[in-house]
Amino acid sequence: MTVLASSSTPAAGQVVTGVLGFLVVAGMGVALFFLLRSMNKHLRRVQRGPGWREEAERPEPGDGGDGPQDQPEPDYSRNGYGPA
């Protein structure tokens, strides 16, 4: 005998997605959109290099070239241990 389910209610062990599940997923998508937009705005503000390096490389007016500004800057890229 074959019994056809003519009712629209799911069986007791069957899980059905509903409006609440859709709203949760849609809310997460909206939150992700605003989070990524904020991250991009903050990343655009990040400076690519330290500003003090550019200021140190710029010669001062009237500098004859024999001051301490013309000496090479120590290399701190290896954690302070000098060049490799």
QUIKAQUI-V464896 format. One record per residue. RES is the residue in one small letter. PSI is psi in degrees with one decimal (none if undefined). Layout:
res=RES psi=PSI
res=RES psi=PSI
//
This chain:
res=m psi=133.7
res=t psi=128.1
res=v psi=121.6
res=l psi=135.0
res=a psi=108.1
res=s psi=-8.0
res=s psi=158.1
res=s psi=1.7
res=t psi=139.9
res=p psi=163.4
res=a psi=166.7
res=a psi=-34.8
res=g psi=2.0
res=q psi=134.8
res=v psi=131.3
res=v psi=129.7
res=t psi=148.7
res=g psi=-162.2
res=v psi=-37.1
res=l psi=-41.6
res=g psi=-42.1
res=f psi=-42.7
res=l psi=-36.8
res=v psi=-46.8
res=v psi=-41.8
res=a psi=-40.0
res=g psi=-39.5
res=m psi=-36.6
res=g psi=-41.5
res=v psi=-42.5
res=a psi=-40.0
res=l psi=-40.3
res=f psi=-48.8
res=f psi=-33.0
res=l psi=-44.4
res=l psi=-37.0
res=r psi=-42.3
res=s psi=-40.1
res=m psi=-43.2
res=n psi=-38.8
res=k psi=-41.5
res=h psi=-35.7
res=l psi=-29.6
res=r psi=-25.4
res=r psi=-13.3
res=v psi=133.2
res=q psi=144.1
res=r psi=-34.2
res=g psi=165.3
res=p psi=138.2
res=g psi=-26.4
res=w psi=-25.1
res=r psi=-42.6
res=e psi=-37.3
res=e psi=-34.8
res=a psi=-31.6
res=e psi=-23.0
res=r psi=121.1
res=p psi=145.6
res=e psi=150.1
res=p psi=136.8
res=g psi=9.5
res=d psi=127.8
res=g psi=-13.4
res=g psi=4.1
res=d psi=17.3
res=g psi=177.6
res=p psi=-14.0
res=q psi=-23.4
res=d psi=-3.7
res=q psi=147.5
res=p psi=143.5
res=e psi=139.3
res=p psi=146.3
res=d psi=111.1
res=y psi=14.9
res=s psi=-18.0
res=r psi=37.8
res=n psi=32.6
res=g psi=5.2
res=y psi=10.0
res=g psi=-177.6
res=p psi=153.1
res=a psi=none
//
